[in-house]
Each structure stands twice: as structure tokens, then as C-alpha cells.
Amino acid sequence: MKSPGRLRCSTPRRPLGTVVETRRIEELPLNGRNYLQLASLTPGTTQYGPGNSIAQARGGGDRSNFQLNIAGQRLENNHYMLDGVENTDPNYGTYLIQPSVDALQKFKVETSSYGAEYGHNLAQINVLTRSGGNNNHGALFEFLRNSDLDARNFFDRGSGPRPPFRRNQFGGVLGGPVQVPGVVNGRNRLFFFFNYEGLRQTQAQTINSTVPMPSDRTGNFAGSATTIYDPMTRVLNAAGTAVMSATPFPNNVIPANRINPVSSALLGYYPAPNVNTRAYANDFLNNESATANADGETARVDWHQSSASNFMFRYSHGNEPQYLPAAIPQQGTVNSTISHQAVLGHTMVLSPSKVNEFKIGFSRLELVNGNVHTRKTDVVGQLGIPYVLDTPAGM
């Protein structure tokens, strides 16, 4: 006899993920106040995986240096959403807007079996910003790191000064009901929230490099172990593919009339040596400071039209200029990142079992990553390099 069949009902799998609420965001320590560091609380998440080398080379800024690998995947596969709208840079897979820690209500990291509304990428990072309430609330903060307050590094010389380091991270929040005496009383209906956070950082760098000695600038290589040959005296083989002989310059000195004007002009971009050395190596020390500044604002307004209808509007802006020194002073890399995002949302309760949510967003990200002289100095023209025209395309 066959046993009667059984009807098996399968329930949909719940999304795997971790919710980080306001209390943990505010109370857990963060180095740099980057809330995404708390994503490490999600199982299978690390900040020590491979970075995004393409974003670092072309985009620059903190968003390209931050590493977040979830469930063994590349960081380019993360999908960021902020208040229900797209917050992912389509070029490099990084985030567009990074709100201040004080502007967040909560965020959730989902790694599998999430809803179909996300549509792509392997991990979802959904963030909600805070809104105002019936009580006025405000706070100010500043975090200071200063080399004068730090202990000396183990490898620093005991007699020398500490390498300068200055970091100030400051800002504040303000929220509550919108109230204009005799015009608007927003209690229980209309609320505002505003947040600002700034960063000012200066950190000394030590870079060794090699620059021409004063005698080299005049063509005098008498003290060099390398013999300088006159290219005009070269004798080639029958096929013209190899140099058979050449005559050295007298006393290893290149005549002044044989030095190309472009080369002479180029030497103006190189500083004089500032380190005594016995060889043509590491005769210049650049201790130019690296700077990293940032300003970010988030403004949000919520209107509870009725128990079934709610509106919200948020605008966020960020500006993150940075300077990374190179081996030669005033030849470093400038990173400038300006971000904008606006969100308008409406939530309508249609019935006890139906809710309609409408969101529309606009984002803009401006990235500049190049030499400090880019679009400022016509180096080609100053050097007098022939046959090179700095003319816009199509002219």
C-alpha cells in the first residue's frame, strides 16, 4: 500500500542581512566617521580586501580609497541606495553621497534573497536619513587630532620635531518642527532637519627624489663617472643601425650653444638639491604637506499631510578637495569631488494591505583628478615645444 501523499508548502526565504540602527551608529567608535565601516558587522564582510585601482587612478578621493568587500565579492558589485533612490556611481561602483553619521537613522546591508526592486548587484546597502520631530534638537561636535598631542613615533629621531599632523572634523545638527509665529505651526505635521560636517586635514609627507645638480644645469658633467659623447661625431655601421664610434665632449662639458632651449626651460621646473649626497641619487627631500578637506550638508523636510499621506524632500551636497604631493614640489595630484543629490518622495496608504511609495531623485557627481597645473598653466607653451598645439578638439 502507498502512503497518502503530503502537500508541502514552501515559504519564501527571508533576506540575509544586518540592520544597523541609530544607537549603534552613534555609540560605536568610528575612525574618520565613515558609517560604512559599520557594515563590517555583517557576516562575511571585510574592509581589507583589494581596492578599486581604476577609481583610484581616475576618480580619486575618499570614495575610491574605501574598501568594502561583502560575501567574497568585489567592491564594485555593491549597490548603494539613499532614502530609496540610486546612490551608486555608475562609473566605478562607489557611492555618490556619504551622509554624516549624525544625519543617519539606520542602514541595512543585504547579501542575498533581497526583493526584486533592487534588480542588480550582489549586495545592497540601503540607508535612511533622519527627519525632524516635534521637539527641537540640536548638537555641535568637533574631533581633533594634533601631532602636538601625540606621542613620538618609535622611528622618529629623538632630537627632531614630530612630523606635523592636523585634523579637525567638526559640524552640527538641527531639527524640529517648522514654526513661523502667526504663519506656520508645524507640530505633528511639518518638520525640518539640517546637518553640516566639515573636515580640515594637513599631514606632512617625506619623499626622496633625484634632481639635477647646479653644474648639470650648465652642461658641466666633469665630476660624473659617465662619459658624455658628442652626438654630431657619431660614426654608424654600413647598415646605419649601430654606432661604431663617437668623440667625447672636452672635459665632459656640453657647450652652452648645444643645449636645447626646451631642455633649459624644463630645468626651471626642477628645484635645486637640498640634501648633501656623494652620488646622483636622493639629493632632494620634499616635505610638502598633503591636504584633505571636505564640506557636506544634508537638508530634509517632511510633511505629514494626513495619516495616509506623507511627503519628504531631501537635498545633499558634498565638496572634497584634496592635494597629494609628488616628488617635486607643486607638481602633485589634485582631487576635487563635488556631489549633489535631491530626492522627492510620497507615501500613500491605499488600504490596510496596500501602500504606494513614489520616489524621484537627481544626482550629479563632478570628479577632477589630475596634476595641480591642469587647466591652469600652459606648460607646453612655456617650454616652447614645437609642433604641439594646445587647441580644443574640433578647432
Secondary structure in CASP SS format (residue, H / E / C, confidence):
PFRMAT SS
TARGET T0000
AUTHOR 0000-0000-0000
METHOD secondary structure of the structure
MODEL  1
M C 1.00
K C 1.00
S C 1.00
P C 1.00
G C 1.00
R C 1.00
L C 1.00
R C 1.00
C C 1.00
S C 1.00
T C 1.00
P C 1.00
R C 1.00
R C 1.00
P C 1.00
L E 1.00
G E 1.00
T E 1.00
V E 1.00
V E 1.00
E E 1.00
T H 1.00
R H 1.00
R H 1.00
I H 1.00
E H 1.00
E H 1.00
L C 1.00
P C 1.00
L C 1.00
N C 1.00
G C 1.00
R C 1.00
N C 1.00
Y H 1.00
L H 1.00
Q H 1.00
L H 1.00
A H 1.00
S H 1.00
L H 1.00
T C 1.00
P C 1.00
G C 1.00
T E 1.00
T E 1.00
Q C 1.00
Y C 1.00
G C 1.00
P C 1.00
G C 1.00
N C 1.00
S H 1.00
I H 1.00
A H 1.00
Q H 1.00
A H 1.00
R H 1.00
G C 1.00
G C 1.00
G C 1.00
D H 1.00
R H 1.00
S H 1.00
N H 1.00
F C 1.00
Q C 1.00
L C 1.00
N E 1.00
I E 1.00
A C 1.00
G C 1.00
Q C 1.00
R C 1.00
L H 1.00
E H 1.00
N H 1.00
N E 1.00
H E 1.00
Y E 1.00
M E 1.00
L E 1.00
D C 1.00
G C 1.00
V E 1.00
E E 1.00
N C 1.00
T E 1.00
D C 1.00
P C 1.00
N C 1.00
Y C 1.00
G C 1.00
T C 1.00
Y E 1.00
L C 1.00
I C 1.00
Q C 1.00
P C 1.00
S C 1.00
V H 1.00
D H 1.00
A H 1.00
L E 1.00
Q E 1.00
K E 1.00
F E 1.00
K E 1.00
V E 1.00
E E 1.00
T E 1.00
S E 1.00
S C 1.00
Y C 1.00
G C 1.00
A C 1.00
E C 1.00
Y C 1.00
G C 1.00
H C 1.00
N C 1.00
L C 1.00
A E 1.00
Q E 1.00
I E 1.00
N E 1.00
V E 1.00
L E 1.00
T E 1.00
R C 1.00
S C 1.00
G C 1.00
G C 1.00
N C 1.00
N C 1.00
N C 1.00
H E 1.00
G E 1.00
A E 1.00
L E 1.00
F E 1.00
E E 1.00
F E 1.00
L E 1.00
R E 1.00
N E 1.00
S H 1.00
D H 1.00
L H 1.00
D C 1.00
A C 1.00
R C 1.00
N C 1.00
F C 1.00
F C 1.00
D C 1.00
R C 1.00
G C 1.00
S C 1.00
G C 1.00
P C 1.00
R C 1.00
P C 1.00
P C 1.00
F E 1.00
R E 1.00
R E 1.00
N E 1.00
Q E 1.00
F E 1.00
G E 1.00
G E 1.00
V E 1.00
L E 1.00
G E 1.00
G E 1.00
P E 1.00
V C 1.00
Q E 1.00
V E 1.00
P C 1.00
G C 1.00
V C 1.00
V E 1.00
N E 1.00
G C 1.00
R C 1.00
N C 1.00
R C 1.00
L E 1.00
F E 1.00
F E 1.00
F E 1.00
F E 1.00
N E 1.00
Y E 1.00
E E 1.00
G E 1.00
L E 1.00
R E 1.00
Q E 1.00
T E 1.00
Q E 1.00
A E 1.00
Q C 1.00
T C 1.00
I E 1.00
N E 1.00
S E 1.00
T C 1.00
V C 1.00
P C 1.00
M C 1.00
P H 1.00
S H 1.00
D H 1.00
R H 1.00
T C 1.00
G C 1.00
N E 1.00
F C 1.00
A C 1.00
G C 1.00
S C 1.00
A C 1.00
T C 1.00
T C 1.00
I C 1.00
Y E 1.00
D C 1.00
P H 1.00
M H 1.00
T H 1.00
R C 1.00
V E 1.00
L E 1.00
N C 1.00
A C 1.00
A C 1.00
G C 1.00
T C 1.00
A C 1.00
V E 1.00
M E 1.00
S E 1.00
A C 1.00
T C 1.00
P E 1.00
F C 1.00
P H 1.00
N H 1.00
N H 1.00
V E 1.00
I C 1.00
P C 1.00
A H 1.00
N H 1.00
R H 1.00
I C 1.00
N C 1.00
P H 1.00
V H 1.00
S H 1.00
S H 1.00
A H 1.00
L H 1.00
L H 1.00
G H 1.00
Y H 1.00
Y C 1.00
P C 1.00
A C 1.00
P C 1.00
N C 1.00
V C 1.00
N C 1.00
T C 1.00
R C 1.00
A C 1.00
Y C 1.00
A C 1.00
N C 1.00
D C 1.00
F E 1.00
L E 1.00
N E 1.00
N C 1.00
E C 1.00
S E 1.00
A E 1.00
T E 1.00
A E 1.00
N E 1.00
A E 1.00
D E 1.00
G E 1.00
E E 1.00
T E 1.00
A E 1.00
R E 1.00
V E 1.00
D E 1.00
W E 1.00
H E 1.00
Q E 1.00
S E 1.00
S C 1.00
A C 1.00
S E 1.00
N E 1.00
F E 1.00
M E 1.00
F E 1.00
R E 1.00
Y E 1.00
S E 1.00
H E 1.00
G E 1.00
N E 1.00
E E 1.00
P E 1.00
Q E 1.00
Y E 1.00
L E 1.00
P C 1.00
A C 1.00
A C 1.00
I C 1.00
P C 1.00
Q C 1.00
Q C 1.00
G C 1.00
T E 1.00
V E 1.00
N E 1.00
S E 1.00
T E 1.00
I E 1.00
S E 1.00
H E 1.00
Q E 1.00
A E 1.00
V E 1.00
L E 1.00
G E 1.00
H E 1.00
T E 1.00
M E 1.00
V E 1.00
L E 1.00
S E 1.00
P C 1.00
S C 1.00
K E 1.00
V E 1.00
N E 1.00
E E 1.00
F E 1.00
K E 1.00
I E 1.00
G E 1.00
F E 1.00
S E 1.00
R E 1.00
L E 1.00
E E 1.00
L E 1.00
V E 1.00
N E 1.00
G E 1.00
N E 1.00
V C 1.00
H C 1.00
T C 1.00
R C 1.00
K C 1.00
T C 1.00
D C 1.00
V H 1.00
V H 1.00
G H 1.00
Q H 1.00
L H 1.00
G C 1.00
I C 1.00
P C 1.00
Y C 1.00
V C 1.00
L C 1.00
D C 1.00
T C 1.00
P C 1.00
A C 1.00
G C 1.00
M C 1.00
END
